[in-house]
Amino acid sequence: MDSLTESEISQIARLQREAGLQRLTCHFSWPDFCDERRRFHQEFVYDIAMFAASCGFSWPNVIRAAEIAKDIFPRLDGHTLPKLSSMLMDTLSEGLPNLNAVHRHKLAQYLTDTCTARRRLFQAVVGGAANMSIAQVHLEVQLPPTPCPLAQGTELHEWEHQRQQAQLTATLQQKEEELRSLRNGSRVTLGEVDFPEDEQLDKEGVLELVRAAVRATEGQILASLHQEASLLCDILQLKLQGEALASRRLHNPVPGGISVHPMSAKAKAAHNKN
């Protein structure tokens, strides 16, 4: 530790991170850990020392901050947040009693934020869980589709016309399909009429059976005809609406400017201004 002089720490602070880390670790012994955890320990010490240097600490205080960090790291396991904060404050007060108030506040804040944000990581490392496997959940974020270029956009009036036209076409096709199914299907059923199987009918019996069949099917025929008339009326109305829509488009042509739907009034004003 005596080899870490003010001149040496000042040179370490000027090196790139990896080179500075390797050079700083040579000035300490690391008996606390002998596996991958030693690397975490060394990086923690280096980060604290470089933070102190960047805040303008005197070189002796930078060296002392590195010593404090080396002492703190093995004790990060098993603390609640209040106990962790108390331990950090006590260690700073003991290790750097002559540090001015501004530097003390900065170092205390940095240590607290670092140890709090990475508390579980540090506890796992110090507690010997560095080699544990951790299951990770892959989250795939789906971005919205890229909008078309402005030149490929659709004018609002044209978009509205296309939407209405598509809606009318879909409804018309549905009504026409219902009409075809009605005309091709059976309009009446005789399930409600009882036909005698073994009984021989006379003339009066046959006439009564015919009357019963007519009464049973009369309502079905009327309902079928009413449904057909309703479908024909709907189809006619839809065709008239389609013609009216085409006529409005013919007499109210789309303006020449192209804009992406939807476009606000402010965006239109800016577009026309340009």
GIPE-V480228 format. One record per pair of residues at least 12 apart in sequence whose ideal C-beta (glycine too) atoms are under 6 Angstrom apart, sorted by the first residue. I is the first residue (numbers start at 1). GAP is how many residues later the second one is. D is the distance in Angstrom with one decimal. If there is no record, write none. Layout:
I GAP D
I GAP D
This chain:
3 24 5.3
4 23 4.0
4 59 5.6
6 53 3.8
9 50 5.4
9 53 5.5
9 54 5.5
10 49 5.8
12 12 5.3
13 40 4.4
21 25 4.7
24 22 5.4
25 17 4.8
32 42 4.6
36 94 5.0
37 88 5.1
37 93 5.0
40 85 4.8
41 32 5.1
44 25 5.8
44 29 5.0
45 21 5.4
45 24 4.5
45 25 4.9
48 17 5.5
48 21 3.7
49 13 5.7
49 16 5.7
49 17 3.9
51 59 5.3
52 13 4.0
55 51 5.2
57 46 5.8
64 32 5.7
68 23 5.9
68 27 4.2
72 19 5.8
76 46 4.4
76 50 5.2
77 46 5.0
77 49 4.0
77 50 4.7
85 27 5.8
88 23 5.1
88 24 6.0
92 16 5.8
150 110 6.0
153 105 5.7
153 106 5.8
153 107 3.3
154 107 5.3
155 99 5.1
155 104 5.9
156 105 5.2
157 97 5.3
158 96 4.9
159 102 4.4
161 88 5.6
164 81 5.9
168 70 5.8
168 73 5.8
168 74 5.1
171 67 5.9
172 66 4.5
175 56 5.7
175 59 5.0
175 60 5.1
178 53 5.8
179 52 4.6
182 46 5.8
187 37 4.3
188 29 4.1
188 32 4.5
188 33 6.0
190 23 6.0
192 24 4.6
193 19 5.3
193 20 5.0
193 23 5.1
